[in-house]
Amino acid sequence: MFTGARSASRSFSDWAMGTFIPQPLVAATPVTDSETRKLIESIICNVDRLAVDTATVMSGINTLRQTEVATTASDLARFLPVQEHQLPFMLLALSELTGVSSQLSETEPLLKALRDGHKIVQSFVEEEENIGLERARIINAEGLKIVWHRVCASALQLISETNVDMRIMLPLGYRQNSAVLSSLLSGAMNGLSPCLNEQGQLYAPVLPQQRRWPRHTILQNCSVEFDGETYQAFVQDASAGGLGLERMPVVPRNGQLTVTMESGRTFGCIVAWSKDSCAGVKFPAPLLPTGPLLTG
């Protein structure tokens, strides 16, 4: 995990293009174990989400030659991992937080494999639209299998790396996740479809530790603008994915609203669920877990 210091200020485009230049690590200010654990939990949540999405996509690819249950291109596209770009930033932030270079060696191979995986699924989607599903399956089945087998292998290795000195700092559920995800990825790599239900539909299996992002207690008043009206509400907690609100009016699922916190920060949000006076709202794009809302 410890492979040389790097600056967290470097842009993701440098990672994508493979042009990074090592920079000396800025001396870290003293931090608490709690701060370190929160960031490690965010990293593990990100890794686990990537792994379950990868296993799900590979499960669908393994059906492409089975016409009775074959997955469509749009089905695969729904489960494509979409948050992988945050992982390098979080690892670099952990380096700066602790003063020790923290790097999972499989991160860059996984990012490269995922870029290739996205491209070939997008090609499958386009060909399905242009030449029909059956022909698109025949043309793309083998290429999809080769590329996503590589993604699975990298994801499996990354899960293994996090077992060394990250998951032991977290609740037991995250270590149980590791065993479940390793089994899902190994099965998918061996031609099985562990993420296919009895109806032949893809689904993301429930993990022992289900959080996509760790939650942080906020306890702050806010105003909510919805449908031309402004309401006073309360932010119970926050994660990189959204906010937990209380004292809310009834709002419909997928409704768009604006939350302005007592501190002055404003977020455009989408309603994920609403019950009685409580609601969960999600951000259009997840925040970096090292941002001020989640660290301050």
C-alpha positions as CSV (number, residue, x, y, z in Angstrom):
1,M,0.0,0.0,0.0
2,F,2.9,2.3,0.6
3,T,4.5,3.2,-2.8
4,G,5.8,6.7,-2.9
5,A,4.3,10.1,-2.1
6,R,2.1,12.0,-4.6
7,S,0.3,15.4,-4.4
8,A,-3.4,15.4,-4.1
9,S,-3.7,18.6,-6.1
10,R,-2.9,16.7,-9.4
11,S,-5.9,16.5,-11.7
12,F,-7.6,13.2,-12.7
13,S,-6.7,13.9,-16.3
14,D,-3.0,13.3,-15.4
15,W,-4.1,9.9,-14.1
16,A,-6.1,9.2,-17.2
17,M,-3.3,10.2,-19.6
18,G,-0.6,8.5,-17.6
19,T,1.4,11.8,-17.3
20,F,1.8,12.2,-13.6
21,I,5.1,13.5,-12.2
22,P,5.9,12.6,-8.6
23,Q,5.7,15.6,-6.2
24,P,7.0,15.8,-2.6
25,L,4.3,15.2,0.0
26,V,3.2,18.3,1.9
27,A,3.8,17.9,5.6
28,A,0.6,16.8,7.1
29,T,-1.0,18.5,10.1
30,P,-1.8,16.3,13.1
31,V,-5.0,14.4,12.6
32,T,-7.2,12.2,14.7
33,D,-7.8,8.5,14.3
34,S,-11.5,9.4,13.7
35,E,-10.6,11.5,10.6
36,T,-8.4,8.8,9.2
37,R,-11.1,6.2,9.7
38,K,-13.7,8.3,8.0
39,L,-11.6,8.7,4.9
40,I,-10.7,5.0,4.9
41,E,-14.4,4.1,5.1
42,S,-15.0,6.4,2.1
43,I,-12.3,4.6,0.2
44,I,-13.7,1.2,1.1
45,C,-17.2,2.2,0.2
46,N,-15.9,3.3,-3.2
47,V,-14.0,0.1,-3.8
48,D,-16.9,-2.1,-2.8
49,R,-19.3,-0.2,-5.0
50,L,-17.0,-0.6,-8.0
51,A,-16.6,-4.3,-7.2
52,V,-20.3,-5.1,-7.0
53,D,-21.1,-3.1,-10.2
54,T,-18.3,-4.9,-12.0
55,A,-19.5,-8.3,-10.9
56,T,-23.0,-7.4,-12.0
57,V,-21.8,-6.3,-15.5
58,M,-19.8,-9.4,-15.9
59,S,-22.8,-11.5,-14.9
60,G,-24.7,-10.0,-17.7
61,I,-22.0,-10.5,-20.2
62,N,-21.9,-14.2,-19.3
63,T,-25.5,-14.5,-20.6
64,L,-24.9,-13.1,-24.0
65,R,-24.6,-16.5,-25.7
66,Q,-27.7,-17.8,-23.8
67,T,-30.5,-16.5,-25.9
68,E,-33.2,-17.4,-23.5
69,V,-31.8,-15.1,-20.7
70,A,-29.4,-12.9,-22.7
71,T,-28.9,-9.4,-21.3
72,T,-29.4,-6.3,-23.4
73,A,-26.8,-3.6,-23.9
74,S,-28.9,-1.1,-22.0
75,D,-29.1,-3.6,-19.1
76,L,-25.3,-3.7,-18.9
77,A,-25.0,0.1,-19.2
78,R,-27.2,0.6,-16.2
79,F,-24.7,-1.1,-13.9
80,L,-21.5,0.5,-15.3
81,P,-19.3,1.8,-12.5
82,V,-19.4,5.6,-12.5
83,Q,-17.5,6.8,-9.5
84,E,-14.1,5.2,-10.1
85,H,-12.4,8.6,-10.8
86,Q,-12.7,9.5,-7.1
87,L,-10.5,6.7,-5.8
88,P,-7.1,8.2,-6.7
89,F,-8.1,11.5,-5.1
90,M,-9.2,9.8,-1.9
91,L,-6.0,7.8,-1.7
92,L,-3.9,10.9,-2.2
93,A,-5.9,12.8,0.4
94,L,-5.2,9.9,2.8
95,S,-1.5,10.4,2.2
96,E,-1.7,14.0,3.0
97,L,-3.9,13.4,6.1
98,T,-1.6,10.8,7.6
99,G,1.8,12.0,6.3
100,V,2.5,8.5,5.0
101,S,2.1,7.7,1.3
102,S,-1.0,5.5,0.8
103,Q,-1.5,3.8,-2.5
104,L,-3.3,0.7,-3.6
105,S,-1.1,-0.6,-6.5
106,E,-4.1,-2.0,-8.4
107,T,-5.8,1.4,-8.7
108,E,-4.3,2.5,-12.0
109,P,-4.7,-0.9,-13.7
110,L,-8.3,-0.9,-12.6
111,L,-8.9,2.6,-13.9
112,K,-7.4,1.7,-17.3
113,A,-9.4,-1.5,-17.5
114,L,-12.6,0.3,-16.6
115,R,-12.0,2.9,-19.3
116,D,-11.8,0.1,-21.9
117,G,-14.8,-1.6,-20.3
118,H,-16.9,1.6,-20.7
119,K,-15.9,2.0,-24.3
120,I,-16.8,-1.6,-25.4
121,V,-20.2,-1.4,-23.6
122,Q,-20.9,1.9,-25.3
123,S,-20.1,0.3,-28.6
124,F,-22.5,-2.6,-27.8
125,V,-25.2,0.0,-27.0
126,E,-24.7,1.8,-30.3
127,E,-24.6,-1.4,-32.4
128,E,-27.7,-2.7,-30.6
129,E,-29.5,0.4,-31.8
130,N,-28.1,0.2,-35.4
131,I,-28.1,-3.5,-36.3
132,G,-30.3,-5.1,-33.7
133,L,-29.7,-6.9,-30.4
134,E,-29.0,-10.4,-31.8
135,R,-26.3,-9.3,-34.2
136,A,-24.8,-6.9,-31.7
137,R,-24.6,-9.7,-29.2
138,I,-22.8,-12.0,-31.7
139,I,-20.3,-9.2,-32.6
140,N,-19.5,-8.0,-29.1
141,A,-19.9,-11.1,-26.8
142,E,-16.3,-12.2,-27.0
143,G,-14.7,-8.8,-26.8
144,L,-16.9,-7.8,-23.8
145,K,-15.9,-11.0,-22.0
146,I,-12.2,-10.4,-22.5
147,V,-12.2,-6.8,-21.4
148,W,-14.5,-7.2,-18.4
149,H,-12.6,-10.3,-17.3
150,R,-9.7,-8.0,-16.9
151,V,-11.8,-5.5,-15.0
152,C,-12.9,-8.3,-12.7
153,A,-9.4,-9.4,-12.1
154,S,-8.3,-5.9,-11.1
155,A,-11.3,-5.4,-8.9
156,L,-10.6,-8.7,-7.2
157,Q,-7.0,-7.7,-6.6
158,L,-8.0,-4.3,-5.3
159,I,-10.4,-6.0,-2.8
160,S,-7.5,-8.2,-1.6
161,E,-5.2,-5.1,-1.2
162,T,-7.7,-3.4,1.0
163,N,-7.7,-6.4,3.4
164,V,-4.1,-5.7,4.4
165,D,-4.5,-2.6,6.6
166,M,-7.7,-0.8,5.7
167,R,-10.7,-3.0,6.5
168,I,-9.3,-4.0,9.9
169,M,-9.9,-0.4,11.0
170,L,-13.6,-0.5,10.1
171,P,-16.7,-2.4,11.4
172,L,-16.9,-6.1,10.8
173,G,-19.4,-5.6,7.9
174,Y,-16.7,-4.2,5.6
175,R,-14.6,-7.3,6.1
176,Q,-17.6,-9.5,5.4
177,N,-18.1,-7.4,2.2
178,S,-14.7,-8.4,1.1
179,A,-15.5,-12.1,1.3
180,V,-18.8,-11.7,-0.5
181,L,-17.4,-9.5,-3.3
182,S,-14.4,-11.9,-3.8
183,S,-16.9,-14.7,-4.3
184,L,-19.1,-12.7,-6.7
185,L,-16.1,-11.5,-8.8
186,S,-14.5,-15.0,-8.9
187,G,-17.8,-16.6,-10.0
188,A,-18.4,-14.0,-12.7
189,M,-14.8,-14.5,-14.0
190,N,-15.5,-18.2,-14.2
191,G,-18.5,-17.8,-16.5
192,L,-21.2,-17.7,-13.8
193,S,-23.9,-15.1,-13.4
194,P,-24.2,-14.6,-9.6
195,C,-25.9,-11.2,-10.1
196,L,-28.8,-12.6,-12.1
197,N,-32.1,-13.3,-10.4
198,E,-34.6,-16.1,-11.1
199,Q,-36.4,-13.9,-13.7
200,G,-33.1,-13.6,-15.6
201,Q,-32.7,-9.9,-14.6
202,L,-29.5,-8.3,-13.4
203,Y,-29.4,-6.9,-9.9
204,A,-26.8,-5.6,-7.5
205,P,-26.6,-8.0,-4.5
206,V,-27.1,-6.7,-1.0
207,L,-23.8,-6.6,0.9
208,P,-23.4,-7.2,4.7
209,Q,-22.4,-3.5,5.0
210,Q,-24.7,-1.8,2.6
211,R,-23.6,1.9,2.7
212,R,-22.5,3.4,-0.5
213,W,-20.9,6.2,1.4
214,P,-20.3,6.7,5.1
215,R,-22.7,9.1,6.8
216,H,-21.6,12.2,8.8
217,T,-23.7,13.8,11.5
218,I,-24.5,17.5,10.5
219,L,-27.4,18.6,12.8
220,Q,-28.0,21.9,11.1
221,N,-31.0,24.0,10.1
222,C,-31.7,24.6,6.5
223,S,-34.2,26.0,4.0
224,V,-35.6,23.9,1.2
225,E,-37.0,25.4,-2.0
226,F,-39.4,23.2,-3.8
227,D,-42.1,23.8,-6.4
228,G,-41.8,27.6,-5.9
229,E,-42.2,27.4,-2.1
230,T,-39.6,27.7,0.7
231,Y,-39.7,25.6,3.8
232,Q,-37.6,25.4,6.9
233,A,-36.1,22.0,7.5
234,F,-33.2,20.2,9.3
235,V,-30.2,18.4,8.0
236,Q,-29.7,15.3,10.1
237,D,-26.7,13.9,8.3
238,A,-24.7,13.9,5.0
239,S,-22.7,11.6,2.9
240,A,-20.9,12.0,-0.4
241,G,-24.1,10.9,-2.1
242,G,-26.7,13.2,-0.4
243,L,-28.4,14.5,2.7
244,G,-30.8,13.1,5.3
245,L,-33.5,15.7,6.0
246,E,-36.1,16.1,8.8
247,R,-39.0,18.5,9.3
248,M,-39.8,18.2,5.7
249,P,-43.0,18.7,3.7
250,V,-44.3,15.8,1.6
251,V,-42.1,15.8,-1.6
252,P,-42.4,13.3,-4.5
253,R,-39.7,10.9,-5.4
254,N,-37.4,12.3,-8.1
255,G,-38.6,15.8,-7.4
256,Q,-35.9,18.5,-7.7
257,L,-35.2,20.9,-4.8
258,T,-32.6,23.2,-3.5
259,V,-31.2,22.9,0.1
260,T,-29.5,25.9,1.6
261,M,-27.8,25.1,4.9
262,E,-27.4,27.4,7.9
263,S,-23.8,27.8,7.0
264,G,-24.7,29.3,3.6
265,R,-23.8,26.3,1.4
266,T,-26.4,25.5,-1.2
267,F,-27.0,22.2,-3.0
268,G,-29.3,21.2,-5.8
269,C,-30.8,17.8,-4.9
270,I,-33.1,15.1,-6.2
271,V,-35.5,13.3,-3.8
272,A,-34.6,9.7,-3.3
273,W,-37.3,8.9,-0.8
274,S,-39.8,10.7,1.4
275,K,-41.8,9.4,4.4
276,D,-43.8,11.5,6.9
277,S,-41.5,14.4,7.8
278,C,-38.3,12.8,6.7
279,A,-36.6,12.6,3.3
280,G,-33.4,11.4,1.7
281,V,-32.1,13.6,-1.1
282,K,-29.2,12.8,-3.4
283,F,-26.7,15.1,-5.2
284,P,-26.6,15.0,-9.0
285,A,-23.0,13.9,-8.7
286,P,-21.3,12.6,-5.5
287,L,-19.1,14.9,-3.5
288,L,-15.5,14.1,-2.8
289,P,-15.4,12.7,0.7
290,T,-12.6,15.1,1.5
291,G,-14.8,18.2,0.9
292,P,-15.7,20.7,3.6
293,L,-19.2,19.4,4.1
294,L,-17.9,15.9,5.1
295,T,-14.7,16.9,6.9
296,G,-15.7,20.1,8.6
